[in-house]
Amino acid sequence: MTKRHLILTLALSTLPFAVIGCGGDESKAETSTATATAASTTAAAPDLPADVQDIANATAAATETSATAAAESNTFSATGEFVSPVRSELSARIPGRVAKMYVDEGSRVRRGQPVLELETEYSRLNLQAANAEVARAKAALDEAGRDLERKRGLSAKDSIPRATLDRSQAMFDQANAAHQAASAQAALLRQQIADATLRSPVDGIVAEKRVDIGARLGDGGVAFVVVQTSPLKLRFAVPERYLGRITAGDQVTARVDPYPNEAFTGVVKTMGGVIDPKTRTMFAEAEFANRDGRLRPGLFARVETKLD
C-alpha cells in the first residue's frame, strides 16, 4: 500500500465521528433557540411589521370615522349671511333746512327716536297766528250761538218773523264754519312742526348719513338709511336632497367669528320653493331675535340644524 492510499484510508475512517459530533452541536443549538423563542413569546407579543401596522392603524381610523359620521348623519351644516328684514330710507315729509342732528352713521336707534330736526321758526310763528284766529272764530261762534238761542225763544212766542230766525241760524253756521277752518289751519301747522322732527321707524342701526346741519332737504330727499337689527334673518342655501327634512319651525344654531365661544339660536321661518337649476339648492331663512343687537347685517355665520 502506498503512502497516498494510507492517508485517504485514515481520512475516510475518521469522517463519521466528525459528522456525528457536528450533528450533536446543531441539535443542541436548535433546542436552545426553540426554548428562547418560547420564553420570549410567553413574555410579550412581538411588534407587527411596519406595513402590517399601517394597515391596522388605517382600519382603526376608518372605524372611528364611520362611527363619527353615523353620529353626525342627522345634522345639517351650512354657511349663511345675516340680512336685515327692513332697510328704510328716511326722508322728511316737508322740505326744510336741517337745524339739529341727533345721531351719526353707525349709531344705534330705537323705534320713534328722533334722528333729525328741521328749522321750524316760521312754522311756529304761523301757528301763533293760527291759534289767534281760532280764538277769534270761537268767540264769534259763541256769540252767534247765543243770538240764535234768543231768536229761537222769540220765534216760539211769535215775537219775531221767521226770516229773522233764519238769518240768525245762517250767522251761526258761518261762524261755526270759520271756527272749523281756523282750527284746521292750526292743526296743519302743528303737524308740520311735528313732521320737522324725523324719527326712526324701526329698532336698528344708522347705515348711512347723507345730510349735515345746514343742508336743505327737498321733497323726497333721503337723510338717513336705517337697517333693522332686531329681529335679524339668516339666509343660507339648502341642497335639494334636504327638501323634506328641513321645515319651517325647525331650530337652528349659528356661530360667528366675533363670538367664537357662543351659539345663537333661531327658528326657520321660510324655505325657498324654487330650486336653483345651476346649484341644485334652495334658500332658507331663519329668524334670530337679536335683542342685544350683537349680531349685525352682513355677518357670515356657520349654521347647523338637526334633521328629522
KOLFI-135722 format. One record per atom (N, C-alpha, C): y, x, z; residue in one letter. Coordinates in steps of 0.05 Angstrom, whole numbers, padded with zeros to 5 digits, always signed. Each point is the difference from the previous one (the first is absolute). Example, Ala and Ser with C-alpha at 12.3 -4.5 7.8 and 13.67 -1.06 7.14 Angstrom:
BEGIN
-00114+00264+00156a;+00024-00018+00000a;+00024+00018+00000a;+00021-00007-00014s;+00024+00016+00001s;+00022-00015+00014s;
This chain:
BEGIN
-00024+00017+00000m;+00024-00017+00000m;+00024+00018+00000m;+00019-00008-00017t;+00023+00017-00002t;+00020-00007+00021t;+00020+00017+00003k;+00021-00005+00020k;+00015-00025-00005k;+00005-00006-00026r;+00016-00024-00008r;-00015-00025+00008r;-00027-00001-00005h;-00015-00023+00007h;-00001-00004+00030h;-00001+00022+00015l;+00000-00002+00029l;+00025-00013+00012l;+00023+00007-00011i;+00025-00012+00010i;+00002-00029-00006i;-00009-00009-00024l;+00000-00028-00007l;-00018-00017+00018l;-00024+00012+00006t;-00019-00014+00017t;+00011-00004+00028t;+00014+00020+00011l;+00012-00003+00026l;+00022-00021+00000l;+00016-00001-00021a;+00022-00019-00001a;-00010-00028-00001a;-00021-00005-00016l;-00011-00027-00002l;-00013-00009+00026l;-00012+00019+00014s;-00013-00007+00025s;+00019-00008+00022s;+00024+00009+00000t;+00020-00006+00021t;+00017-00024-00007t;-00002-00010-00024l;+00017-00023-00009l;-00004-00025+00016l;-00023-00010+00005p;-00004-00025+00015p;+00013+00000+00027p;-00002+00023+00014f;+00012+00002+00026f;+00030-00003-00001f;+00013+00011-00020a;+00029-00003-00003a;+00008-00028-00006a;-00016-00013-00018v;+00006-00028-00007v;-00003-00018+00024v;-00022+00005+00016i;-00004-00016+00023i;+00022+00004+00020i;+00010+00024+00004g;+00022+00005+00019g;+00025-00013-00009g;+00007+00000-00025c;+00025-00013-00010c;-00002-00030+00003c;-00024-00011-00006g;-00002-00029+00003g;+00004-00009+00028g;-00008+00014+00019g;+00005-00007+00028g;+00029+00000+00007g;+00014+00019-00009d;+00029+00001+00005d;+00014-00023-00012d;-00006-00008-00025e;+00013-00023-00013e;-00006-00026+00015e;-00024-00003+00010s;-00007-00024+00015s;+00016-00002+00025s;+00003+00023+00013k;+00016+00000+00025k;+00029-00007-00006k;+00011+00010-00022a;+00028-00005-00008a;+00004-00030-00006a;-00019-00011-00015e;+00002-00028-00007e;-00001-00018+00025e;-00018+00008+00019t;-00002-00015+00025t;+00025+00001+00016t;+00013+00023+00001s;+00025+00004+00015s;+00022-00017-00013s;+00001+00000-00027t;+00021-00015-00014t;-00003-00029+00005t;-00024-00011-00001a;-00004-00029+00004a;+00007-00007+00028a;-00006+00017+00020t;+00007-00006+00027t;+00030-00001+00004t;+00015+00019-00012a;+00029+00000+00002a;+00013-00024-00013a;-00011-00008-00023t;+00011-00024-00015t;-00004-00025+00017t;-00024-00002+00012a;-00005-00024+00016a;+00019-00001+00024a;+00005+00023+00012a;+00018+00001+00023a;+00028-00007-00008a;+00010+00010-00023s;+00027-00007-00008s;+00003-00029-00008s;-00022-00012-00012t;+00001-00028-00007t;+00002-00017+00025t;-00015+00008+00021t;+00002-00015+00025t;+00027+00002+00013t;+00014+00023-00003a;+00026+00004+00013a;+00021-00016-00014a;+00005+00001-00026a;+00021-00014-00015a;-00006-00001-00029a;+00009-00023-00013a;-00005-00003-00029a;+00018+00018-00015a;-00009+00012-00022p;+00017+00018-00015p;+00022-00016-00015p;+00022+00013-00007d;+00022-00013-00015d;-00009-00006-00028d;+00011-00023-00011l;-00006-00006-00027l;+00013+00019-00019l;-00012+00004-00023p;+00014+00017-00021p;+00027-00012-00007p;+00018+00017-00011a;+00027-00009-00005a;+00001-00024-00019a;-00016+00001-00022d;+00001-00022-00019d;-00010-00026+00012d;-00021+00002+00016v;-00011-00024+00013v;+00019-00011+00021v;+00014+00019+00015q;+00019-00009+00020q;+00024-00015-00013q;+00009+00009-00024d;+00021-00014-00014d;-00008-00028-00008d;-00025-00003-00009i;-00009-00027-00007i;-00001-00018+00024i;-00009+00011+00023a;-00001-00016+00024a;+00028-00009+00009a;+00019+00018-00001n;+00028-00007+00008n;+00011-00021-00018n;-00005+00003-00026a;+00010-00020-00019a;-00012-00028+00005a;-00025+00000+00007t;-00013-00026+00005t;+00012-00013+00025t;+00005+00016+00021a;+00012-00011+00024a;+00028-00010-00005a;+00016+00015-00016a;+00027-00009-00007a;+00000-00026-00016a;-00019-00002-00019a;-00002-00025-00016a;-00007-00023+00018a;-00018+00004+00019t;-00007-00022+00018t;+00024-00009+00016t;+00015+00019+00011e;+00024-00007+00015e;+00021-00014-00017e;+00004+00009-00024t;+00019-00013-00018t;-00008-00028-00007t;-00026-00005-00004s;-00010-00027-00006s;+00005-00018+00024s;-00005+00010+00024a;+00005-00016+00024a;+00030-00007+00002a;+00017+00019-00005t;+00029-00005+00001t;+00009-00020-00021t;-00011+00003-00024a;+00007-00019-00022a;-00009-00028+00006a;-00024-00002+00013a;-00010-00026+00007a;+00018-00013+00021a;+00011+00017+00019a;+00017-00011+00021a;+00027-00009-00012a;+00009+00014-00021e;+00027-00006-00011e;-00001-00018-00025e;-00023-00010-00007s;-00003-00016-00024s;+00015-00026+00002s;+00006-00009+00024n;+00015-00025+00005n;+00029+00004+00004n;+00011+00023-00006t;+00028+00006+00003t;+00012+00007-00027t;+00023-00014-00006f;+00014+00006-00025f;+00025+00016+00007f;+00005+00021-00015s;+00023+00018+00004s;+00016+00002-00026s;+00026+00002+00003a;+00017+00003-00023a;+00027+00011+00009a;+00018+00005-00018t;+00027+00008+00006t;+00019-00021-00011t;+00022-00004+00014g;+00019-00020-00009g;+00028+00008+00007g;+00019-00018-00005e;+00028+00005+00005e;+00012-00024+00013e;+00016+00005+00020f;+00015-00022+00013f;+00023-00009-00017f;+00004-00026-00003v;+00022-00011-00016v;+00013-00021+00016v;+00026-00004-00005s;+00015-00020+00014s;-00003-00027-00014s;-00005-00021+00015p;-00002-00027-00013p;+00027-00011-00009p;+00022+00011+00011v;+00027-00010-00007v;+00018+00024-00005v;+00014-00001-00022r;+00020+00020-00007r;+00026-00015-00008r;+00019+00001+00018s;+00024-00017-00003s;+00025+00016-00007s;+00013-00008-00021e;+00026+00012-00008e;+00022-00017+00011e;+00015+00011+00020l;+00020-00016+00013l;+00027+00002-00014l;+00011-00023-00006s;+00026-00002-00013s;+00016-00022+00014s;+00026+00004+00001a;+00017-00019+00013a;+00003-00026-00016a;+00003-00022+00014r;+00003-00026-00014r;+00028-00002-00012r;+00019+00014+00011i;+00027-00002-00010i;+00010+00029-00006i;+00017+00003-00020p;+00010+00027-00005p;+00020+00009+00022p;+00002+00025+00003g;+00019+00010+00020g;-00002+00030+00004g;+00017+00011+00017r;+00000+00029+00005r;-00014+00005+00027r;-00016+00021+00000v;-00016+00007+00023v;+00018+00010+00023v;-00002-00013+00023a;+00017+00008+00023a;-00017+00015+00020a;-00025-00008+00005k;-00016+00013+00020k;-00029+00003-00010k;-00013+00021+00008m;-00029+00004-00006m;-00014+00006+00026m;-00021-00015+00006y;-00015+00003+00025y;-00025+00016-00002y;-00010+00005-00024v;-00025+00015-00003v;+00003+00020-00022v;-00019+00018-00002d;-00001+00020-00021d;-00027+00001-00012d;-00003+00015-00021e;-00026+00002-00013e;-00021+00012+00019e;-00022-00014+00002g;-00021+00009+00019g;+00001-00015+00026g;+00021-00016+00005s;+00002-00014+00026s;-00021-00022+00001s;-00010-00005+00024r;-00018-00022+00005r;+00017-00025+00007r;-00006-00022-00012v;+00015-00025+00004v;-00018-00022+00008v;+00012-00020+00014r;-00014-00024+00007r;+00011-00024-00016r;-00016-00021-00003r;+00009-00023-00014r;+00024-00012+00013r;+00021-00005-00016g;+00025-00011+00010g;+00020+00021+00010g;-00008+00025+00000q;+00018+00021+00010q;+00022+00005-00020q;+00026+00002+00009p;+00022+00007-00019p;-00003+00028-00011p;+00004+00003-00026v;-00002+00027-00012v;+00027+00008-00013v;+00017-00020-00006l;+00025+00006-00014l;+00019-00024+00004l;+00026+00007+00000e;+00020-00021+00003e;+00023+00005-00019e;+00008-00021-00014l;+00023+00001-00019l;+00026-00006+00014l;+00022+00007-00012e;+00026-00006+00010e;+00004-00031+00001e;+00011-00010+00022t;+00003-00029+00003t;+00028-00008+00009t;+00019+00018-00001e;+00027-00006+00010e;+00012-00025-00013e;-00001-00001-00027y;+00012-00022-00014y;-00015-00026+00004y;-00026+00002+00002s;-00016-00024+00005s;+00006-00011+00028s;+00005+00017+00019r;+00007-00010+00027r;+00027-00013+00001r;+00019+00011-00015l;+00026-00013-00001l;-00002-00027-00014l;-00015-00001-00022n;-00003-00026-00013n;-00015-00020+00018n;-00017+00010+00017l;-00014-00018+00018l;+00019-00011+00021l;+00019+00016+00009q;+00019-00010+00019q;+00017-00023-00013q;+00008+00004-00025a;+00015-00021-00014a;-00017-00025-00003a;-00026+00004-00006a;-00018-00023-00004a;-00004-00015+00026a;-00002+00014+00022n;-00003-00013+00026n;+00025-00017+00007n;+00023+00011-00008a;+00025-00015+00005a;+00000-00026-00017a;-00009+00003-00024e;-00001-00024-00017e;-00020-00021+00010e;-00022+00010+00012v;-00019-00018+00011v;+00012-00015+00024v;+00016+00014+00016a;+00013-00013+00023a;+00020-00021-00009a;+00015+00007-00021r;+00020-00020-00010r;-00014-00024-00011r;-00022+00005-00016a;-00015-00023-00012a;-00013-00017+00022a;-00008+00013+00021k;-00012-00015+00022k;+00020-00018+00014k;+00024+00010+00003a;+00021-00016+00013a;+00008-00024-00018a;+00002+00005-00026a;+00006-00022-00018a;-00023-00020+00000a;-00024+00009+00002l;-00023-00019+00000l;+00001-00017+00025l;+00006+00013+00023d;+00001-00015+00025d;+00022-00022-00001d;+00023+00008-00011e;+00022-00019-00002e;-00008-00023-00019e;-00012+00006-00022a;-00009-00021-00019a;-00020-00018+00013a;-00017+00012+00017g;-00021-00016+00013g;+00012-00020+00020g;+00020+00010+00015r;+00013-00018+00020r;+00015-00023-00015r;+00014+00007-00022d;+00014-00020-00015d;-00019-00021-00011d;-00023+00009-00009l;-00019-00019-00012l;-00010-00019+00022l;-00005+00010+00024e;-00009-00017+00021e;+00021-00021+00007e;+00025+00008+00001r;+00022-00020+00005r;+00001-00021-00021r;-00002+00009-00025k;+00001-00019-00022k;-00024-00020+00000k;-00022+00010+00007r;-00024-00017+00002r;+00004-00022+00022r;+00012+00008+00022g;+00006-00019+00021g;+00019-00022-00009g;+00021+00009-00013l;+00020-00019-00010l;-00011-00018-00022l;-00017+00012-00017s;-00011-00016-00022s;-00019-00021+00011s;-00013+00006+00023a;-00018-00019+00012a;+00015-00025+00010a;+00026+00005+00008k;+00017-00022+00009k;+00016-00012-00022k;-00005+00009-00024d;+00016-00009-00024d;+00029+00006+00003d;+00006+00022+00014s;+00028+00007+00004s;+00011+00017-00023s;-00017+00012-00016i;+00008+00016-00023i;-00016-00009-00024i;+00011+00005-00023p;-00015-00007-00024p;-00024+00019-00004p;-00018-00009-00016r;-00024+00016-00006r;+00007+00026-00014r;+00021+00001-00016a;+00008+00024-00015a;+00008+00022+00019a;+00013-00007+00022t;+00008+00021+00019t;-00024+00013+00013t;-00020-00016+00006l;-00025+00012+00011l;-00013+00018-00020l;+00000-00008-00025d;-00013+00016-00021d;+00015+00027-00003d;+00027+00000+00002r;+00015+00025-00002r;-00007+00018+00023r;-00003-00010+00023s;-00007+00016+00024s;-00028+00012-00004s;-00018-00016-00011q;-00027+00011-00005q;+00001+00022-00020q;+00016-00003-00021a;+00002+00021-00020a;+00013+00026+00012a;+00020-00003+00017m;+00011+00024+00012m;-00020+00014+00018m;-00016-00016+00014f;-00021+00013+00017f;-00020+00015-00017f;-00009-00012-00022d;-00019+00013-00018d;+00011+00026-00011d;+00026+00000-00008q;+00012+00024-00011q;+00002+00022+00022q;+00007-00008+00024a;+00002+00020+00022a;-00028+00011+00006a;-00020-00017-00001n;-00027+00010+00005n;-00009+00020-00022n;+00006-00006-00025a;-00007+00018-00022a;+00015+00026+00003a;+00025+00000+00007a;+00015+00024+00004a;-00011+00017+00022a;-00008-00013+00021h;-00012+00015+00023h;-00026+00013-00009h;-00017-00014-00015q;-00025+00011-00009q;+00004+00024-00019q;+00021-00002-00017a;+00005+00022-00018a;+00010+00024+00015a;+00017-00004+00020a;+00010+00023+00015a;-00023+00013+00016a;-00017-00017+00011s;-00023+00011+00015s;-00019+00016-00018s;-00005-00010-00025a;-00017+00014-00018a;+00012+00027-00008a;+00027+00001-00004q;+00012+00025-00007q;-00002+00020+00023q;+00003-00009+00024a;-00003+00018+00023a;-00029+00010+00003a;-00019-00018-00005a;-00028+00008+00001a;-00007+00020-00022a;+00012-00003-00023l;-00005+00019-00022l;+00010+00028+00007l;+00024+00001+00012l;+00011+00026+00008l;-00016+00013+00023l;-00010-00017+00018r;-00017+00011+00021r;-00026+00012-00012r;-00011-00014-00020q;-00024+00010-00012q;+00005+00026-00015q;+00023+00002-00013q;+00007+00025-00014q;+00002+00023+00020q;+00012-00005+00023i;+00002+00021+00020i;-00028+00008+00010i;-00017-00020+00003a;-00028+00006+00009a;-00015+00015-00022a;+00005-00007-00025d;-00014+00014-00022d;+00011+00028-00004d;+00023+00006+00011a;+00010+00027-00003a;-00016+00020+00016a;-00017-00009+00019t;-00018+00017+00014t;-00028-00002-00012t;-00009+00023-00011l;-00026+00001-00014l;-00021+00006+00021l;-00022-00016+00000r;-00021+00003+00020r;-00027+00005-00014r;-00017+00014+00015s;-00027+00006-00011s;-00017-00025+00001s;-00014-00006-00022p;-00017-00024+00000p;-00028+00005+00012p;-00007+00025+00005v;-00027+00006+00009v;+00001+00023+00021v;-00022+00003+00014d;-00004+00024+00017d;-00009+00023-00019d;+00015+00022+00000g;-00008+00021-00019g;+00017+00025+00003g;+00002+00014-00022i;+00014+00025-00001i;+00019-00001-00024i;+00024+00012+00003v;+00019+00002-00022v;-00010+00022-00018v;-00009-00008-00024a;-00011+00020-00019a;+00022+00013-00016a;+00021-00015-00006e;+00022+00010-00017e;+00027-00011+00011e;+00021+00017-00002k;+00027-00008+00006k;+00017+00006-00024k;+00013-00021-00011r;+00014+00003-00026r;+00030-00003+00002r;+00010-00004+00024v;+00029-00003+00003v;+00010+00016+00023v;+00026+00004+00002d;+00013+00013+00023d;+00024-00016+00009d;+00010+00007+00022i;+00024-00014+00011i;+00023+00003-00020i;+00014-00022-00005g;+00022-00001-00019g;-00008-00007-00028g;-00026+00000-00007a;-00009-00008-00026a;+00002-00030-00003a;+00004-00009-00025r;+00001-00028-00005r;-00026-00010-00011r;-00010-00022+00012l;-00024-00012-00009l;+00007-00024-00018l;-00010+00000-00024g;+00005-00023-00018g;-00023-00020+00002g;+00002-00020-00017d;-00021-00020+00000d;-00027+00013-00009d;-00020-00003+00017g;-00026+00012-00006g;-00003+00029+00006g;+00021+00013+00011g;-00002+00028+00007g;-00019+00005+00023g;-00018+00019-00004v;-00020+00007+00021v;+00011+00020+00019v;-00001-00006+00025a;+00010+00018+00021a;-00023+00017+00012a;-00023-00013+00006f;-00022+00013+00013f;-00026-00010-00013f;-00020+00017+00002v;-00028-00008-00006v;-00016+00003+00025v;-00011-00023+00010v;-00016+00000+00025v;-00028-00007-00007v;-00019+00015+00011v;-00029-00006-00004v;-00012-00008+00026v;-00017-00020-00001q;-00013-00010+00024q;-00022+00019+00009q;-00002+00005+00026t;-00020+00017+00011t;-00019-00014+00019t;+00005-00024+00007s;-00017-00015+00019s;-00002-00029-00009s;-00024-00007-00011p;-00024+00016-00004p;+00002+00016-00025p;-00020+00018-00003l;-00003+00016-00024l;-00026-00007-00014l;-00002+00006-00026k;-00024-00004-00015k;-00011+00027-00009k;-00027+00003+00002l;-00013+00023-00010l;-00016-00008-00024l;+00007+00013-00023r;-00014-00007-00025r;-00019+00022-00008r;-00025-00007-00006f;-00020+00020-00008f;-00018-00012-00021f;-00015+00018-00014a;-00018-00009-00022a;-00028-00002+00011a;-00014-00021-00010v;-00028-00005+00008v;-00017-00001-00025v;-00021+00016-00002p;-00018-00001-00023p;-00012-00028-00002p;-00007-00007-00025e;-00010-00027-00005e;-00026-00006+00014e;-00016+00020+00006r;-00026-00005+00013r;+00004-00011+00029r;+00024+00002+00011y;+00005-00010+00027y;+00014-00027-00001y;+00000-00013-00023l;+00014-00025-00003l;-00009-00021+00021l;-00026-00002+00004g;-00010-00020+00019g;-00003+00010+00028g;+00007+00025+00006r;-00004+00011+00027r;+00026+00004+00015r;+00023-00002-00013i;+00025+00002+00014i;+00016-00026-00006i;+00007-00015+00021t;+00013-00025-00004t;+00025-00002+00018t;+00017-00020-00006a;+00023-00004+00017a;-00008-00007+00028a;+00014+00012+00019g;-00006-00003+00028g;-00015+00023+00012g;-00011+00018-00017d;-00014+00024+00011d;+00020+00019+00013d;-00008+00012+00021q;+00017+00020+00014q;-00003+00027-00014q;+00022+00015-00002v;+00000+00027-00011v;+00014+00019+00019v;-00008+00025-00002t;+00012+00021+00017t;+00013+00020-00018t;+00025+00007+00006a;+00015+00019-00016a;+00008+00024+00017a;-00002+00024-00012r;+00009+00024+00013r;+00020+00014-00019r;+00021+00011+00012v;+00021+00013-00015v;+00005+00028+00011v;+00010+00018-00016d;+00004+00028+00008d;+00020+00003+00023d;+00022-00016+00000p;+00019+00004+00023p;-00012-00005+00027p;-00021-00017+00002y;-00013-00006+00025y;-00030+00004-00003y;-00009+00025-00001p;-00028+00006-00007p;-00020-00010+00021p;+00009-00004+00025n;-00019-00008+00021n;+00001-00029+00006n;+00013-00016-00018e;+00002-00029+00005e;-00011-00015-00023e;-00010-00024+00006a;-00010-00018-00021a;+00015-00026+00003a;+00010-00010-00023f;+00015-00025-00001f;-00017-00022-00012f;+00000-00023+00012t;-00017-00022-00007t;+00015-00021-00016t;-00011-00009-00022g;+00012-00021-00016g;-00021-00020-00009g;+00009-00020-00015v;-00018-00022-00010v;+00004-00003-00030v;-00022-00002-00014v;+00001-00004-00029v;+00012-00028-00005v;+00021-00001-00016k;+00013-00025-00007k;-00005-00009-00029k;-00003+00020-00018t;-00002-00007-00028t;-00020+00018-00013t;-00018-00012-00017m;-00018+00015-00017m;+00007-00006-00029m;+00005+00021-00016g;+00008-00004-00028g;-00021-00015-00015g;+00009-00020-00015g;-00019-00016-00016g;-00007+00011-00027g;+00014+00021-00009v;-00004+00011-00027v;-00009+00029+00004v;-00021+00007-00014i;-00011+00027+00001i;+00012+00017-00023i;+00010+00023+00006d;+00012+00018-00020d;-00023+00010-00018d;+00001-00005-00026p;-00022+00009-00017p;-00001+00030-00003p;+00021+00014+00006k;+00000+00029-00002k;-00012+00014+00024k;+00006-00009+00023t;-00010+00012+00025t;-00022-00015+00013t;-00005-00025-00010r;-00021-00017+00012r;+00005-00005+00029r;+00025-00003+00008t;+00008-00005+00027t;+00019-00024+00001t;+00003-00011+00024m;+00019-00021+00005m;+00016+00008+00025m;+00024-00012+00002f;+00017+00008+00023f;-00005-00019+00023f;+00004+00011+00024a;-00001-00015+00025a;+00024+00006+00016a;+00009-00019+00016e;+00023+00004+00018e;-00008-00008+00028e;+00006+00017+00019a;-00004-00005+00028a;+00027+00000+00014a;+00004-00018+00019e;+00025-00003+00015e;-00002+00014+00027e;+00021+00016+00006f;+00002+00013+00026f;+00025-00009+00014f;-00003-00008+00026a;+00023-00011+00014a;+00023+00021+00003a;-00007+00025+00006n;+00020+00021+00001n;+00024-00008+00017n;-00005-00010+00024r;+00022-00009+00017r;+00017+00023+00010r;-00012+00023+00003d;+00015+00023+00010d;+00015+00014-00023d;-00005-00007-00025g;+00014+00011-00022g;-00006+00029-00007g;-00023+00010+00010r;-00006+00028-00006r;-00011+00004-00029r;-00013-00020-00010l;-00009+00002-00028l;+00023-00007-00019l;+00002+00014-00022r;+00022-00003-00018r;-00010-00006-00029r;+00015-00015-00015p;-00007-00004-00028p;-00002+00027-00015p;-00021+00001-00018g;-00004+00025-00015g;-00019+00019+00013g;-00009-00005+00025l;-00017+00018+00015l;-00029-00004-00010l;-00014+00023-00006f;-00027-00002-00009f;-00019-00001+00025f;-00022-00014-00004a;-00019-00004+00023a;-00028+00001-00010a;-00018+00007+00018r;-00029-00001-00005r;-00010-00025+00014r;-00012-00018-00015v;-00007-00027+00011v;-00031-00002+00000v;-00010-00012+00021e;-00029-00005+00003e;-00004-00029+00009e;-00022-00012-00009t;-00007-00027+00009t;-00030-00002-00001t;-00010-00016+00019k;-00029-00005+00002k;-00007-00021-00021k;-00022+00005-00014l;-00009-00019-00021l;-00019-00020+00012l;-00001-00024-00012d;-00019-00020+00009d;-00028+00008-00005d;
